[in-house]
Amino acid sequence: MSTKTIAVDTRVYERLAAAKSRGESFSKAIDRLLTQVERASTGGDVLRGLGALLPLSDADSQVFLKIVAENRASEDWEESDLR
């Protein structure tokens, strides 16, 4: 199997290192996390998949909440449809 070298910033490296299981390679951890995201069909599935990761930083949380608010504002669904 061939390999490729990639660069990630320190914050991403630390989050990935924390998300990988003991004895799991970074390649296996990335593959596992990508598979979880690919199989997700709802926002809830994505959030459950992210549950194994470290909590979001305050900055990341604010970005996430902003995106959710923008998406909700752009849709005309009834609030009961969002539950």
Residue pairs with C-beta under 8 A, 6 or more apart in sequence:
8 16
15 53
15 54
16 26
16 29
16 30
17 26
18 53
18 54
19 29
19 33
19 52
19 53
19 54
20 26
20 28
20 29
21 29
24 32
33 49
36 49
37 46
37 49
39 45
40 46
40 49
56 64
72 82
